[in-house]
């Protein structure tokens, strides 16, 4: 099934553009050691990714030192930045899509790490919306709505590319279409639109 007449593509970051699982695992191990959280395994943390970091900690039952834990995690994540790689075909596909679409990012990562990870490829994106403590994160629709408002476009012009059910819920709450990235970290809930590889977006999307 082809998707036509879209103008704005919004991408999740982790699990869609970058493979950061090993970086996350190393960062969580640092959290376990520094904050004595050995009883909360990485898999428990990882299955909640997609929502803001502080919200994950709360879901895991952690009630104190949340900001300190976040700082520990982020510091280790930056220290191990070389463990993060773009998925195969990502940059060539983004450059191809940029000829016909406005590319953007909505991620639950903070702005500092996101910009460090993207580095020289920041110019591929028009708007990058990241996690902050002032506004609600995914699956709340406010950040997608903010992108739409800044671009002065219609919701029917937009589509969100994500790899988790949180991403799907975000797009649904925002009332825009969704493409499920099967190469990412989530489980397939039989979404309407899906791709096995990011390069498949070239064939799925038609102007």
N, C-alpha and C positions, 0 to 999 in steps of 0.2 A: 504494500500500500504506500503510495507516494504522498508526500506532504508538499502542498503548493502554496504560493503567495505568502511566504514568511519573509520578513525583513530583518528581524532581530533574533539572534541566537544567544542564549544565556547558558553558560556552562558551570556546573559544579567543578571543583578543583580536584580534591583527593578521590582517586578511584575512577576519574574521568579523563583528566589531562595528565595527572602525575601519579606515579606509583610510589606511595609514601608509607606503605604498611611497615616496612622494616624500620624506617625512621620513627614511626609511632611506637613501635615495640621497644626500641632503645630508650625513647623518651619516657615511656611508662615504667620501664625498669628503674630509671633514675628516680621517678616519683616513689616507687615502692621502697627504694633504699633510703631516700632522704626523709620520707614522711612515715616510714614504718607501716606500709600498706601491702605487705607481702601476701595477705589473705585475699586481695582482689587481683585476680589474674588478668593478663593482657586481653585474653579473649572476651572477658566480661566487659572490659572497656571498649574493645573494638566493635562489638556488636551494636553499640550505641552511637557510633560516629555518624555525623550528619547534623546533629544538634549542637548548639554551643557547648564549649568545654565545661564551663561551670555547671550547666544543666546535666551533663553526663555524670559529673561528680555527685550531684544531688541524687540522681537516679541510682547510683551505686551505693547510696546510703552514707556518703561522706558528708559530715555536717560542719567541720571546722577546718580552718587554715585553707579555705578554698582558693584565695588569691595567691597564697604562697605556693600551693601545689601547682597552680596554673603557671606561675613564674618559673618553677623548677622544670616543668614540662617544656615550656617554650624555649628556655635556655638550652636544654639538651637537644631539642629539635633543631635549633640553629647550629649548634655545635656539630651535629651529624647531618648537615645539609647535603653533603656529598652522597648520602645514601638514598637520596630521592632522584628518580629518573622520570623523564617524560615517557609515557607509553609509546610504543612503536607507531609510527605514522602520524603522530599528533601534530608536530610543527608543520609538516608539509600539508596536512589536511587543513589546518587553521589558516595557513597562507592562501590556500586555494579558496576557502570559504569567504575569506575577508574581501575578495574581489566583488562579491555579490551581497554580503550580509554584514550587519553591524554586530561585532562579537563583544560579549561581556562575560563577566564572572560573578557568580554569587556563591560564596563559600563561608563555612563556619570557622575558618582560620582567621587569625588576626591579621591586620594590615601589614605589619612589619615582616612577618614570616612569608606571607603571600608574595610580597614584592621581592624578597630575597630569592624565593624559589623561582619566580618567573624571570627575574634578572633581565637579560637583554630582549626577552620576548614580551615585555610589558606593552610595547607599542602595538601589539596585535589586538589589544582590547580597548574599547572606548570607555566603559565604566567597570570598575571592580568594587563590588560590595562585600565587605568582610565583617566578621564578628566584632562587636564592641559592646560595652556594658551599658550603653545609653538607649539602645533600641532592641526589640525582640528579634531573636534569630529564627531560623527554620524550625518548624514548618509555618511560622507566621508569614503572612504575605507582604509585610510592609517593605521589605528590601527589594522584592521584585517590583512592587508598585512604585518604589522610588526610582528604579531604573527606567521604568516605563514613563514616568513623569518627566525625568531629565531628558529622555530622548524624544518626548512629545509624540509618541506613537500610540497605536491602538493595541489592546491586548490580543486581538486577532492576528496581529503582525508578529507576535512573539512565541517562542518555544523554549522550554527549559530542558537541558540535557543533563541527566543525573543517573546515579547508579544505586540509589537506595530508596526504600519506600518513604523515607522522610522527604527525599527530593520530590517524589511523586505527590505527596501530600502538600508540599510547598506550592507546586504548580497548580494543583487542584484548588487550594485555598486562594491562589492568585487569579484563578480562572483563565489560565493559559494552557496551551498544549504541552505535552511531555514526551520526551524520547528517553527510553531506558537504555543505558549503556551496559550491555551484557558483559563487557570485559572488566567491569569494576568489582566492587566489594559486596554488592547486595545480592538478594535472591530474586529470581524472576517470578513476579506475581501476574504474569501474562498480561503485560501492558499492551495497549493498542499499537504503539510505535516502539520499535526496538532495533538495535544494531549490534552485531557481533564484534565489530571493529570500528574505530572512529572514522576510518577512511570510507566506510559504507554510508556516511552522511552525504557524501557526494551524490550518490544515487537516490537516497531517500528524499532529499530536499530538491524541489524544482521551483525555479522562479516563475 
